[in-house]
Amino acid sequence: MRAFGESLVAYRPPIDTRSVSQMKAVPPNGFPEKALNFLTPHQKWGSTQPIAKTC
């Protein structure tokens, strides 16, 4: 995976707490909760996808 740049450092911006503020109003269900910060691969490889040509 190093050949594809997977070992390079990636900038991960801090969590936007405004997007999870609606979830804070939900009452707890007894299980511990965590807010995770991760990037989805959808746009990471978006530029390498073939472009469909229409005629």
mmCIF entry with sequence, helices, sheets and N, C-alpha, C, O atoms, coordinates in Angstrom:
data_MODEL
# 
_entry.id   MODEL 
# 
_entity.id                         1 
_entity.type                       polymer 
_entity.pdbx_number_of_molecules   1 
# 
_entity_poly.entity_id                      1 
_entity_poly.type                           'polypeptide(L)' 
_entity_poly.nstd_linkage                   no 
_entity_poly.nstd_monomer                   no 
_entity_poly.pdbx_seq_one_letter_code       MRAFGESLVAYRPPIDTRSVSQMKAVPPNGFPEKALNFLTPHQKWGSTQPIAKTC 
_entity_poly.pdbx_seq_one_letter_code_can   MRAFGESLVAYRPPIDTRSVSQMKAVPPNGFPEKALNFLTPHQKWGSTQPIAKTC 
_entity_poly.pdbx_strand_id                 A 
# 
loop_
_entity_poly_seq.entity_id 
_entity_poly_seq.num 
_entity_poly_seq.mon_id 
_entity_poly_seq.hetero 
1 1  MET n 
1 2  ARG n 
1 3  ALA n 
1 4  PHE n 
1 5  GLY n 
1 6  GLU n 
1 7  SER n 
1 8  LEU n 
1 9  VAL n 
1 10 ALA n 
1 11 TYR n 
1 12 ARG n 
1 13 PRO n 
1 14 PRO n 
1 15 ILE n 
1 16 ASP n 
1 17 THR n 
1 18 ARG n 
1 19 SER n 
1 20 VAL n 
1 21 SER n 
1 22 GLN n 
1 23 MET n 
1 24 LYS n 
1 25 ALA n 
1 26 VAL n 
1 27 PRO n 
1 28 PRO n 
1 29 ASN n 
1 30 GLY n 
1 31 PHE n 
1 32 PRO n 
1 33 GLU n 
1 34 LYS n 
1 35 ALA n 
1 36 LEU n 
1 37 ASN n 
1 38 PHE n 
1 39 LEU n 
1 40 THR n 
1 41 PRO n 
1 42 HIS n 
1 43 GLN n 
1 44 LYS n 
1 45 TRP n 
1 46 GLY n 
1 47 SER n 
1 48 THR n 
1 49 GLN n 
1 50 PRO n 
1 51 ILE n 
1 52 ALA n 
1 53 LYS n 
1 54 THR n 
1 55 CYS n 
# 
_struct_asym.id          A 
_struct_asym.entity_id   1 
# 
loop_
_struct_conf.conf_type_id 
_struct_conf.id 
_struct_conf.pdbx_PDB_helix_id 
_struct_conf.beg_label_comp_id 
_struct_conf.beg_label_asym_id 
_struct_conf.beg_label_seq_id 
_struct_conf.pdbx_beg_PDB_ins_code 
_struct_conf.end_label_comp_id 
_struct_conf.end_label_asym_id 
_struct_conf.end_label_seq_id 
_struct_conf.pdbx_end_PDB_ins_code 
_struct_conf.beg_auth_comp_id 
_struct_conf.beg_auth_asym_id 
_struct_conf.beg_auth_seq_id 
_struct_conf.end_auth_comp_id 
_struct_conf.end_auth_asym_id 
_struct_conf.end_auth_seq_id 
_struct_conf.pdbx_PDB_helix_class 
_struct_conf.details 
_struct_conf.pdbx_PDB_helix_length 
HELX_P HELX_P1 AA1 ARG A 2  ? PHE A 4  ? ARG A 2  PHE A 4  5 ? 3 
HELX_P HELX_P2 AA2 THR A 17 ? LYS A 24 ? THR A 17 LYS A 24 1 ? 8 
HELX_P HELX_P3 AA3 GLY A 46 ? THR A 48 ? GLY A 46 THR A 48 5 ? 3 
# 
_struct_conf_type.id          HELX_P 
_struct_conf_type.criteria    ? 
_struct_conf_type.reference   ? 
# 
loop_
_atom_site.group_PDB 
_atom_site.id 
_atom_site.type_symbol 
_atom_site.label_atom_id 
_atom_site.label_alt_id 
_atom_site.label_comp_id 
_atom_site.label_asym_id 
_atom_site.label_entity_id 
_atom_site.label_seq_id 
_atom_site.pdbx_PDB_ins_code 
_atom_site.Cartn_x 
_atom_site.Cartn_y 
_atom_site.Cartn_z 
_atom_site.occupancy 
_atom_site.B_iso_or_equiv 
_atom_site.pdbx_formal_charge 
_atom_site.auth_seq_id 
_atom_site.auth_comp_id 
_atom_site.auth_asym_id 
_atom_site.auth_atom_id 
_atom_site.pdbx_PDB_model_num 
ATOM 1   N N  . MET A 1 1  ? 0.805   -1.188 0.000   1.00 0.00 ? 1  MET A N  1 
ATOM 2   C CA . MET A 1 1  ? 0.000   0.000  0.000   1.00 0.00 ? 1  MET A CA 1 
ATOM 3   C C  . MET A 1 1  ? 0.854   1.262  0.000   1.00 0.00 ? 1  MET A C  1 
ATOM 4   O O  . MET A 1 1  ? 0.363   2.337  -0.342  1.00 0.00 ? 1  MET A O  1 
ATOM 5   N N  . ARG A 1 2  ? 2.110   1.148  0.374   1.00 0.00 ? 2  ARG A N  1 
ATOM 6   C CA . ARG A 1 2  ? 2.967   2.322  0.348   1.00 0.00 ? 2  ARG A CA 1 
ATOM 7   C C  . ARG A 1 2  ? 3.142   2.867  -1.061  1.00 0.00 ? 2  ARG A C  1 
ATOM 8   O O  . ARG A 1 2  ? 3.321   4.071  -1.244  1.00 0.00 ? 2  ARG A O  1 
ATOM 9   N N  . ALA A 1 3  ? 3.091   1.987  -2.058  1.00 0.00 ? 3  ALA A N  1 
ATOM 10  C CA . ALA A 1 3  ? 3.235   2.437  -3.438  1.00 0.00 ? 3  ALA A CA 1 
ATOM 11  C C  . ALA A 1 3  ? 2.099   3.374  -3.836  1.00 0.00 ? 3  ALA A C  1 
ATOM 12  O O  . ALA A 1 3  ? 2.257   4.185  -4.749  1.00 0.00 ? 3  ALA A O  1 
ATOM 13  N N  . PHE A 1 4  ? 0.967   3.272  -3.168  1.00 0.00 ? 4  PHE A N  1 
ATOM 14  C CA . PHE A 1 4  ? -0.182  4.115  -3.479  1.00 0.00 ? 4  PHE A CA 1 
ATOM 15  C C  . PHE A 1 4  ? -0.306  5.306  -2.536  1.00 0.00 ? 4  PHE A C  1 
ATOM 16  O O  . PHE A 1 4  ? -1.309  6.020  -2.574  1.00 0.00 ? 4  PHE A O  1 
ATOM 17  N N  . GLY A 1 5  ? 0.694   5.531  -1.695  1.00 0.00 ? 5  GLY A N  1 
ATOM 18  C CA . GLY A 1 5  ? 0.684   6.681  -0.802  1.00 0.00 ? 5  GLY A CA 1 
ATOM 19  C C  . GLY A 1 5  ? -0.091  6.482  0.485   1.00 0.00 ? 5  GLY A C  1 
ATOM 20  O O  . GLY A 1 5  ? -0.414  7.457  1.163   1.00 0.00 ? 5  GLY A O  1 
ATOM 21  N N  . GLU A 1 6  ? -0.397  5.248  0.839   1.00 0.00 ? 6  GLU A N  1 
ATOM 22  C CA . GLU A 1 6  ? -1.181  4.995  2.041   1.00 0.00 ? 6  GLU A CA 1 
ATOM 23  C C  . GLU A 1 6  ? -0.394  5.253  3.320   1.00 0.00 ? 6  GLU A C  1 
ATOM 24  O O  . GLU A 1 6  ? -1.001  5.394  4.382   1.00 0.00 ? 6  GLU A O  1 
ATOM 25  N N  . SER A 1 7  ? 0.916   5.320  3.259   1.00 0.00 ? 7  SER A N  1 
ATOM 26  C CA . SER A 1 7  ? 1.697   5.549  4.470   1.00 0.00 ? 7  SER A CA 1 
ATOM 27  C C  . SER A 1 7  ? 1.979   7.036  4.698   1.00 0.00 ? 7  SER A C  1 
ATOM 28  O O  . SER A 1 7  ? 2.637   7.394  5.675   1.00 0.00 ? 7  SER A O  1 
ATOM 29  N N  . LEU A 1 8  ? 1.492   7.900  3.812   1.00 0.00 ? 8  LEU A N  1 
ATOM 30  C CA . LEU A 1 8  ? 1.729   9.328  3.955   1.00 0.00 ? 8  LEU A CA 1 
ATOM 31  C C  . LEU A 1 8  ? 0.834   9.908  5.047   1.00 0.00 ? 8  LEU A C  1 
ATOM 32  O O  . LEU A 1 8  ? -0.245  9.388  5.330   1.00 0.00 ? 8  LEU A O  1 
ATOM 33  N N  . VAL A 1 9  ? 1.301   10.984 5.644   1.00 0.00 ? 9  VAL A N  1 
ATOM 34  C CA . VAL A 1 9  ? 0.542   11.656 6.686   1.00 0.00 ? 9  VAL A CA 1 
ATOM 35  C C  . VAL A 1 9  ? -0.658  12.350 6.046   1.00 0.00 ? 9  VAL A C  1 
ATOM 36  O O  . VAL A 1 9  ? -0.523  12.988 5.001   1.00 0.00 ? 9  VAL A O  1 
ATOM 37  N N  . ALA A 1 10 ? -1.808  12.229 6.656   1.00 0.00 ? 10 ALA A N  1 
ATOM 38  C CA . ALA A 1 10 ? -3.022  12.865 6.146   1.00 0.00 ? 10 ALA A CA 1 
ATOM 39  C C  . ALA A 1 10 ? -3.534  13.853 7.182   1.00 0.00 ? 10 ALA A C  1 
ATOM 40  O O  . ALA A 1 10 ? -3.529  13.572 8.380   1.00 0.00 ? 10 ALA A O  1 
ATOM 41  N N  . TYR A 1 11 ? -3.973  15.009 6.710   1.00 0.00 ? 11 TYR A N  1 
ATOM 42  C CA . TYR A 1 11 ? -4.550  16.006 7.603   1.00 0.00 ? 11 TYR A CA 1 
ATOM 43  C C  . TYR A 1 11 ? -5.989  15.613 7.911   1.00 0.00 ? 11 TYR A C  1 
ATOM 44  O O  . TYR A 1 11 ? -6.795  15.418 7.002   1.00 0.00 ? 11 TYR A O  1 
ATOM 45  N N  . ARG A 1 12 ? -6.302  15.500 9.177   1.00 0.00 ? 12 ARG A N  1 
ATOM 46  C CA . ARG A 1 12 ? -7.661  15.196 9.601   1.00 0.00 ? 12 ARG A CA 1 
ATOM 47  C C  . ARG A 1 12 ? -8.146  16.368 10.452  1.00 0.00 ? 12 ARG A C  1 
ATOM 48  O O  . ARG A 1 12 ? -7.722  16.522 11.598  1.00 0.00 ? 12 ARG A O  1 
ATOM 49  N N  . PRO A 1 13 ? -9.021  17.182 9.903   1.00 0.00 ? 13 PRO A N  1 
ATOM 50  C CA . PRO A 1 13 ? -9.481  18.348 10.655  1.00 0.00 ? 13 PRO A CA 1 
ATOM 51  C C  . PRO A 1 13 ? -10.261 17.936 11.897  1.00 0.00 ? 13 PRO A C  1 
ATOM 52  O O  . PRO A 1 13 ? -10.801 16.830 11.952  1.00 0.00 ? 13 PRO A O  1 
ATOM 53  N N  . PRO A 1 14 ? -10.326 18.817 12.897  1.00 0.00 ? 14 PRO A N  1 
ATOM 54  C CA . PRO A 1 14 ? -11.076 18.476 14.107  1.00 0.00 ? 14 PRO A CA 1 
ATOM 55  C C  . PRO A 1 14 ? -12.561 18.288 13.795  1.00 0.00 ? 14 PRO A C  1 
ATOM 56  O O  . PRO A 1 14 ? -13.068 18.794 12.794  1.00 0.00 ? 14 PRO A O  1 
ATOM 57  N N  . ILE A 1 15 ? -13.238 17.561 14.659  1.00 0.00 ? 15 ILE A N  1 
ATOM 58  C CA . ILE A 1 15 ? -14.663 17.305 14.474  1.00 0.00 ? 15 ILE A CA 1 
ATOM 59  C C  . ILE A 1 15 ? -15.439 18.612 14.575  1.00 0.00 ? 15 ILE A C  1 
ATOM 60  O O  . ILE A 1 15 ? -15.199 19.418 15.474  1.00 0.00 ? 15 ILE A O  1 
ATOM 61  N N  . ASP A 1 16 ? -16.370 18.816 13.647  1.00 0.00 ? 16 ASP A N  1 
ATOM 62  C CA . ASP A 1 16 ? -17.266 19.967 13.703  1.00 0.00 ? 16 ASP A CA 1 
ATOM 63  C C  . ASP A 1 16 ? -18.373 19.622 14.691  1.00 0.00 ? 16 ASP A C  1 
ATOM 64  O O  . ASP A 1 16 ? -19.280 18.856 14.364  1.00 0.00 ? 16 ASP A O  1 
ATOM 65  N N  . THR A 1 17 ? -18.307 20.176 15.884  1.00 0.00 ? 17 THR A N  1 
ATOM 66  C CA . THR A 1 17 ? -19.260 19.794 16.927  1.00 0.00 ? 17 THR A CA 1 
ATOM 67  C C  . THR A 1 17 ? -20.671 20.276 16.625  1.00 0.00 ? 17 THR A C  1 
ATOM 68  O O  . THR A 1 17 ? -21.626 19.793 17.234  1.00 0.00 ? 17 THR A O  1 
ATOM 69  N N  . ARG A 1 18 ? -20.824 21.220 15.699  1.00 0.00 ? 18 ARG A N  1 
ATOM 70  C CA . ARG A 1 18 ? -22.179 21.650 15.331  1.00 0.00 ? 18 ARG A CA 1 
ATOM 71  C C  . ARG A 1 18 ? -22.941 20.521 14.647  1.00 0.00 ? 18 ARG A C  1 
ATOM 72  O O  . ARG A 1 18 ? -24.166 20.455 14.742  1.00 0.00 ? 18 ARG A O  1 
ATOM 73  N N  . SER A 1 19 ? -22.227 19.636 13.959  1.00 0.00 ? 19 SER A N  1 
ATOM 74  C CA . SER A 1 19 ? -22.904 18.551 13.255  1.00 0.00 ? 19 SER A CA 1 
ATOM 75  C C  . SER A 1 19 ? -23.384 17.451 14.198  1.00 0.00 ? 19 SER A C  1 
ATOM 76  O O  . SER A 1 19 ? -24.278 16.686 13.837  1.00 0.00 ? 19 SER A O  1 
ATOM 77  N N  . VAL A 1 20 ? -22.822 17.357 15.372  1.00 0.00 ? 20 VAL A N  1 
ATOM 78  C CA . VAL A 1 20 ? -23.253 16.334 16.329  1.00 0.00 ? 20 VAL A CA 1 
ATOM 79  C C  . VAL A 1 20 ? -24.095 16.916 17.459  1.00 0.00 ? 20 VAL A C  1 
ATOM 80  O O  . VAL A 1 20 ? -24.481 16.186 18.372  1.00 0.00 ? 20 VAL A O  1 
ATOM 81  N N  . SER A 1 21 ? -24.387 18.215 17.418  1.00 0.00 ? 21 SER A N  1 
ATOM 82  C CA . SER A 1 21 ? -25.150 18.835 18.502  1.00 0.00 ? 21 SER A CA 1 
ATOM 83  C C  . SER A 1 21 ? -26.566 18.283 18.585  1.00 0.00 ? 21 SER A C  1 
ATOM 84  O O  . SER A 1 21 ? -27.133 18.222 19.677  1.00 0.00 ? 21 SER A O  1 
ATOM 85  N N  . GLN A 1 22 ? -27.155 17.877 17.455  1.00 0.00 ? 22 GLN A N  1 
ATOM 86  C CA . GLN A 1 22 ? -28.501 17.304 17.483  1.00 0.00 ? 22 GLN A CA 1 
ATOM 87  C C  . GLN A 1 22 ? -28.499 15.949 18.189  1.00 0.00 ? 22 GLN A C  1 
ATOM 88  O O  . GLN A 1 22 ? -29.487 15.574 18.819  1.00 0.00 ? 22 GLN A O  1 
ATOM 89  N N  . MET A 1 23 ? -27.409 15.230 18.085  1.00 0.00 ? 23 MET A N  1 
ATOM 90  C CA . MET A 1 23 ? -27.324 13.916 18.724  1.00 0.00 ? 23 MET A CA 1 
ATOM 91  C C  . MET A 1 23 ? -27.139 14.033 20.230  1.00 0.00 ? 23 MET A C  1 
ATOM 92  O O  . MET A 1 23 ? -27.429 13.087 20.961  1.00 0.00 ? 23 MET A O  1 
ATOM 93  N N  . LYS A 1 24 ? -26.660 15.179 20.703  1.00 0.00 ? 24 LYS A N  1 
ATOM 94  C CA . LYS A 1 24 ? -26.470 15.359 22.141  1.00 0.00 ? 24 LYS A CA 1 
ATOM 95  C C  . LYS A 1 24 ? -27.804 15.428 22.876  1.00 0.00 ? 24 LYS A C  1 
ATOM 96  O O  . LYS A 1 24 ? -27.866 15.133 24.069  1.00 0.00 ? 24 LYS A O  1 
ATOM 97  N N  . ALA A 1 25 ? -28.879 15.815 22.173  1.00 0.00 ? 25 ALA A N  1 
ATOM 98  C CA . ALA A 1 25 ? -30.197 15.928 22.799  1.00 0.00 ? 25 ALA A CA 1 
ATOM 99  C C  . ALA A 1 25 ? -30.875 14.571 22.959  1.00 0.00 ? 25 ALA A C  1 
ATOM 100 O O  . ALA A 1 25 ? -31.873 14.470 23.672  1.00 0.00 ? 25 ALA A O  1 
ATOM 101 N N  . VAL A 1 26 ? -30.359 13.531 22.317  1.00 0.00 ? 26 VAL A N  1 
ATOM 102 C CA . VAL A 1 26 ? -30.939 12.190 22.413  1.00 0.00 ? 26 VAL A CA 1 
ATOM 103 C C  . VAL A 1 26 ? -30.571 11.592 23.768  1.00 0.00 ? 26 VAL A C  1 
ATOM 104 O O  . VAL A 1 26 ? -29.401 11.615 24.150  1.00 0.00 ? 26 VAL A O  1 
ATOM 105 N N  . PRO A 1 27 ? -31.545 11.058 24.499  1.00 0.00 ? 27 PRO A N  1 
ATOM 106 C CA . PRO A 1 27 ? -31.216 10.478 25.812  1.00 0.00 ? 27 PRO A CA 1 
ATOM 107 C C  . PRO A 1 27 ? -30.325 9.249  25.670  1.00 0.00 ? 27 PRO A C  1 
ATOM 108 O O  . PRO A 1 27 ? -30.453 8.504  24.698  1.00 0.00 ? 27 PRO A O  1 
ATOM 109 N N  . PRO A 1 28 ? -29.425 9.029  26.623  1.00 0.00 ? 28 PRO A N  1 
ATOM 110 C CA . PRO A 1 28 ? -28.524 7.875  26.543  1.00 0.00 ? 28 PRO A CA 1 
ATOM 111 C C  . PRO A 1 28 ? -29.288 6.558  26.688  1.00 0.00 ? 28 PRO A C  1 
ATOM 112 O O  . PRO A 1 28 ? -30.342 6.501  27.322  1.00 0.00 ? 28 PRO A O  1 
ATOM 113 N N  . ASN A 1 29 ? -28.736 5.510  26.092  1.00 0.00 ? 29 ASN A N  1 
ATOM 114 C CA . ASN A 1 29 ? -29.379 4.195  26.152  1.00 0.00 ? 29 ASN A CA 1 
ATOM 115 C C  . ASN A 1 29 ? -28.652 3.234  27.089  1.00 0.00 ? 29 ASN A C  1 
ATOM 116 O O  . ASN A 1 29 ? -28.967 2.044  27.115  1.00 0.00 ? 29 ASN A O  1 
ATOM 117 N N  . GLY A 1 30 ? -27.688 3.730  27.856  1.00 0.00 ? 30 GLY A N  1 
ATOM 118 C CA . GLY A 1 30 ? -26.987 2.880  28.803  1.00 0.00 ? 30 GLY A CA 1 
ATOM 119 C C  . GLY A 1 30 ? -25.650 2.366  28.311  1.00 0.00 ? 30 GLY A C  1 
ATOM 120 O O  . GLY A 1 30 ? -24.868 1.831  29.097  1.00 0.00 ? 30 GLY A O  1 
ATOM 121 N N  . PHE A 1 31 ? -25.372 2.516  27.027  1.00 0.00 ? 31 PHE A N  1 
ATOM 122 C CA . PHE A 1 31 ? -24.099 2.083  26.462  1.00 0.00 ? 31 PHE A CA 1 
ATOM 123 C C  . PHE A 1 31 ? -23.170 3.288  26.315  1.00 0.00 ? 31 PHE A C  1 
ATOM 124 O O  . PHE A 1 31 ? -23.647 4.399  26.082  1.00 0.00 ? 31 PHE A O  1 
ATOM 125 N N  . PRO A 1 32 ? -21.855 3.094  26.445  1.00 0.00 ? 32 PRO A N  1 
ATOM 126 C CA . PRO A 1 32 ? -20.927 4.209  26.266  1.00 0.00 ? 32 PRO A CA 1 
ATOM 127 C C  . PRO A 1 32 ? -20.969 4.723  24.826  1.00 0.00 ? 32 PRO A C  1 
ATOM 128 O O  . PRO A 1 32 ? -21.173 3.953  23.887  1.00 0.00 ? 32 PRO A O  1 
ATOM 129 N N  . GLU A 1 33 ? -20.775 6.014  24.668  1.00 0.00 ? 33 GLU A N  1 
ATOM 130 C CA . GLU A 1 33 ? -20.824 6.644  23.351  1.00 0.00 ? 33 GLU A CA 1 
ATOM 131 C C  . GLU A 1 33 ? -19.479 7.258  23.021  1.00 0.00 ? 33 GLU A C  1 
ATOM 132 O O  . GLU A 1 33 ? -18.754 7.707  23.908  1.00 0.00 ? 33 GLU A O  1 
ATOM 133 N N  . LYS A 1 34 ? -19.149 7.274  21.733  1.00 0.00 ? 34 LYS A N  1 
ATOM 134 C CA . LYS A 1 34 ? -17.909 7.877  21.254  1.00 0.00 ? 34 LYS A CA 1 
ATOM 135 C C  . LYS A 1 34 ? -18.193 8.661  19.985  1.00 0.00 ? 34 LYS A C  1 
ATOM 136 O O  . LYS A 1 34 ? -19.012 8.252  19.161  1.00 0.00 ? 34 LYS A O  1 
ATOM 137 N N  . ALA A 1 35 ? -17.515 9.789  19.831  1.00 0.00 ? 35 ALA A N  1 
ATOM 138 C CA . ALA A 1 35 ? -17.561 10.551 18.586  1.00 0.00 ? 35 ALA A CA 1 
ATOM 139 C C  . ALA A 1 35 ? -16.260 10.273 17.851  1.00 0.00 ? 35 ALA A C  1 
ATOM 140 O O  . ALA A 1 35 ? -15.181 10.548 18.375  1.00 0.00 ? 35 ALA A O  1 
ATOM 141 N N  . LEU A 1 36 ? -16.352 9.734  16.655  1.00 0.00 ? 36 LEU A N  1 
ATOM 142 C CA . LEU A 1 36 ? -15.170 9.342  15.890  1.00 0.00 ? 36 LEU A CA 1 
ATOM 143 C C  . LEU A 1 36 ? -14.874 10.349 14.795  1.00 0.00 ? 36 LEU A C  1 
ATOM 144 O O  . LEU A 1 36 ? -15.785 10.942 14.218  1.00 0.00 ? 36 LEU A O  1 
ATOM 145 N N  . ASN A 1 37 ? -13.601 10.534 14.517  1.00 0.00 ? 37 ASN A N  1 
ATOM 146 C CA . ASN A 1 37 ? -13.157 11.429 13.455  1.00 0.00 ? 37 ASN A CA 1 
ATOM 147 C C  . ASN A 1 37 ? -12.462 10.579 12.405  1.00 0.00 ? 37 ASN A C  1 
ATOM 148 O O  . ASN A 1 37 ? -11.373 10.062 12.651  1.00 0.00 ? 37 ASN A O  1 
ATOM 149 N N  . PHE A 1 38 ? -13.074 10.430 11.243  1.00 0.00 ? 38 PHE A N  1 
ATOM 150 C CA . PHE A 1 38 ? -12.469 9.628  10.185  1.00 0.00 ? 38 PHE A CA 1 
ATOM 151 C C  . PHE A 1 38 ? -12.834 10.207 8.830   1.00 0.00 ? 38 PHE A C  1 
ATOM 152 O O  . PHE A 1 38 ? -13.806 10.953 8.701   1.00 0.00 ? 38 PHE A O  1 
ATOM 153 N N  . LEU A 1 39 ? -12.066 9.866  7.844   1.00 0.00 ? 39 LEU A N  1 
ATOM 154 C CA . LEU A 1 39 ? -12.317 10.294 6.472   1.00 0.00 ? 39 LEU A CA 1 
ATOM 155 C C  . LEU A 1 39 ? -12.828 9.115  5.669   1.00 0.00 ? 39 LEU A C  1 
ATOM 156 O O  . LEU A 1 39 ? -12.341 7.994  5.817   1.00 0.00 ? 39 LEU A O  1 
ATOM 157 N N  . THR A 1 40 ? -13.791 9.365  4.834   1.00 0.00 ? 40 THR A N  1 
ATOM 158 C CA . THR A 1 40 ? -14.286 8.300  3.966   1.00 0.00 ? 40 THR A CA 1 
ATOM 159 C C  . THR A 1 40 ? -13.470 8.282  2.681   1.00 0.00 ? 40 THR A C  1 
ATOM 160 O O  . THR A 1 40 ? -12.961 9.321  2.260   1.00 0.00 ? 40 THR A O  1 
ATOM 161 N N  . PRO A 1 41 ? -13.339 7.139  2.063   1.00 0.00 ? 41 PRO A N  1 
ATOM 162 C CA . PRO A 1 41 ? -12.538 7.059  0.834   1.00 0.00 ? 41 PRO A CA 1 
ATOM 163 C C  . PRO A 1 41 ? -13.249 7.593  -0.399  1.00 0.00 ? 41 PRO A C  1 
ATOM 164 O O  . PRO A 1 41 ? -12.671 7.576  -1.485  1.00 0.00 ? 41 PRO A O  1 
ATOM 165 N N  . HIS A 1 42 ? -14.478 8.064  -0.269  1.00 0.00 ? 42 HIS A N  1 
ATOM 166 C CA . HIS A 1 42 ? -15.244 8.451  -1.450  1.00 0.00 ? 42 HIS A CA 1 
ATOM 167 C C  . HIS A 1 42 ? -14.552 9.541  -2.258  1.00 0.00 ? 42 HIS A C  1 
ATOM 168 O O  . HIS A 1 42 ? -14.462 9.428  -3.481  1.00 0.00 ? 42 HIS A O  1 
ATOM 169 N N  . GLN A 1 43 ? -14.067 10.582 -1.613  1.00 0.00 ? 43 GLN A N  1 
ATOM 170 C CA . GLN A 1 43 ? -13.390 11.648 -2.342  1.00 0.00 ? 43 GLN A CA 1 
ATOM 171 C C  . GLN A 1 43 ? -11.884 11.442 -2.397  1.00 0.00 ? 43 GLN A C  1 
ATOM 172 O O  . GLN A 1 43 ? -11.197 12.099 -3.179  1.00 0.00 ? 43 GLN A O  1 
ATOM 173 N N  . LYS A 1 44 ? -11.370 10.546 -1.582  1.00 0.00 ? 44 LYS A N  1 
ATOM 174 C CA . LYS A 1 44 ? -9.932  10.306 -1.585  1.00 0.00 ? 44 LYS A CA 1 
ATOM 175 C C  . LYS A 1 44 ? -9.481  9.766  -2.931  1.00 0.00 ? 44 LYS A C  1 
ATOM 176 O O  . LYS A 1 44 ? -8.437  10.161 -3.450  1.00 0.00 ? 44 LYS A O  1 
ATOM 177 N N  . TRP A 1 45 ? -10.276 8.856  -3.497  1.00 0.00 ? 45 TRP A N  1 
ATOM 178 C CA . TRP A 1 45 ? -9.933  8.285  -4.791  1.00 0.00 ? 45 TRP A CA 1 
ATOM 179 C C  . TRP A 1 45 ? -10.844 8.813  -5.900  1.00 0.00 ? 45 TRP A C  1 
ATOM 180 O O  . TRP A 1 45 ? -10.857 8.274  -7.007  1.00 0.00 ? 45 TRP A O  1 
ATOM 181 N N  . GLY A 1 46 ? -11.596 9.854  -5.604  1.00 0.00 ? 46 GLY A N  1 
ATOM 182 C CA . GLY A 1 46 ? -12.543 10.372 -6.586  1.00 0.00 ? 46 GLY A CA 1 
ATOM 183 C C  . GLY A 1 46 ? -11.878 10.867 -7.858  1.00 0.00 ? 46 GLY A C  1 
ATOM 184 O O  . GLY A 1 46 ? -12.464 10.765 -8.936  1.00 0.00 ? 46 GLY A O  1 
ATOM 185 N N  . SER A 1 47 ? -10.669 11.400 -7.757  1.00 0.00 ? 47 SER A N  1 
ATOM 186 C CA . SER A 1 47 ? -10.014 11.940 -8.945  1.00 0.00 ? 47 SER A CA 1 
ATOM 187 C C  . SER A 1 47 ? -9.447  10.845 -9.838  1.00 0.00 ? 47 SER A C  1 
ATOM 188 O O  . SER A 1 47 ? -9.084  11.113 -10.983 1.00 0.00 ? 47 SER A O  1 
ATOM 189 N N  . THR A 1 48 ? -9.364  9.624  -9.339  1.00 0.00 ? 48 THR A N  1 
ATOM 190 C CA . THR A 1 48 ? -8.809  8.545  -10.156 1.00 0.00 ? 48 THR A CA 1 
ATOM 191 C C  . THR A 1 48 ? -9.888  7.751  -10.883 1.00 0.00 ? 48 THR A C  1 
ATOM 192 O O  . THR A 1 48 ? -9.577  6.851  -11.663 1.00 0.00 ? 48 THR A O  1 
ATOM 193 N N  . GLN A 1 49 ? -11.159 8.081  -10.632 1.00 0.00 ? 49 GLN A N  1 
ATOM 194 C CA . GLN A 1 49 ? -12.240 7.359  -11.289 1.00 0.00 ? 49 GLN A CA 1 
ATOM 195 C C  . GLN A 1 49 ? -12.341 7.796  -12.745 1.00 0.00 ? 49 GLN A C  1 
ATOM 196 O O  . GLN A 1 49 ? -12.155 8.977  -13.041 1.00 0.00 ? 49 GLN A O  1 
ATOM 197 N N  . PRO A 1 50 ? -12.628 6.880  -13.655 1.00 0.00 ? 50 PRO A N  1 
ATOM 198 C CA . PRO A 1 50 ? -12.773 7.258  -15.063 1.00 0.00 ? 50 PRO A CA 1 
ATOM 199 C C  . PRO A 1 50 ? -13.978 8.166  -15.263 1.00 0.00 ? 50 PRO A C  1 
ATOM 200 O O  . PRO A 1 50 ? -15.005 8.017  -14.601 1.00 0.00 ? 50 PRO A O  1 
ATOM 201 N N  . ILE A 1 51 ? -13.835 9.092  -16.171 1.00 0.00 ? 51 ILE A N  1 
ATOM 202 C CA . ILE A 1 51 ? -14.905 10.038 -16.469 1.00 0.00 ? 51 ILE A CA 1 
ATOM 203 C C  . ILE A 1 51 ? -15.737 9.481  -17.614 1.00 0.00 ? 51 ILE A C  1 
ATOM 204 O O  . ILE A 1 51 ? -15.203 9.103  -18.657 1.00 0.00 ? 51 ILE A O  1 
ATOM 205 N N  . ALA A 1 52 ? -17.043 9.433  -17.410 1.00 0.00 ? 52 ALA A N  1 
ATOM 206 C CA . ALA A 1 52 ? -17.931 8.918  -18.456 1.00 0.00 ? 52 ALA A CA 1 
ATOM 207 C C  . ALA A 1 52 ? -18.104 9.983  -19.532 1.00 0.00 ? 52 ALA A C  1 
ATOM 208 O O  . ALA A 1 52 ? -18.386 11.142 -19.228 1.00 0.00 ? 52 ALA A O  1 
ATOM 209 N N  . LYS A 1 53 ? -17.939 9.595  -20.761 1.00 0.00 ? 53 LYS A N  1 
ATOM 210 C CA . LYS A 1 53 ? -18.109 10.524 -21.881 1.00 0.00 ? 53 LYS A CA 1 
ATOM 211 C C  . LYS A 1 53 ? -19.474 10.295 -22.508 1.00 0.00 ? 53 LYS A C  1 
ATOM 212 O O  . LYS A 1 53 ? -19.865 9.160  -22.782 1.00 0.00 ? 53 LYS A O  1 
ATOM 213 N N  . THR A 1 54 ? -20.186 11.382 -22.730 1.00 0.00 ? 54 THR A N  1 
ATOM 214 C CA . THR A 1 54 ? -21.480 11.280 -23.397 1.00 0.00 ? 54 THR A CA 1 
ATOM 215 C C  . THR A 1 54 ? -21.364 11.893 -24.780 1.00 0.00 ? 54 THR A C  1 
ATOM 216 O O  . THR A 1 54 ? -20.676 12.897 -24.964 1.00 0.00 ? 54 THR A O  1 
ATOM 217 N N  . CYS A 1 55 ? -22.027 11.297 -25.742 1.00 0.00 ? 55 CYS A N  1 
ATOM 218 C CA . CYS A 1 55 ? -21.972 11.800 -27.120 1.00 0.00 ? 55 CYS A CA 1 
ATOM 219 C C  . CYS A 1 55 ? -23.289 12.403 -27.519 1.00 0.00 ? 55 CYS A C  1 
ATOM 220 O O  . CYS A 1 55 ? -23.434 12.879 -28.645 1.00 0.00 ? 55 CYS A O  1 
# 
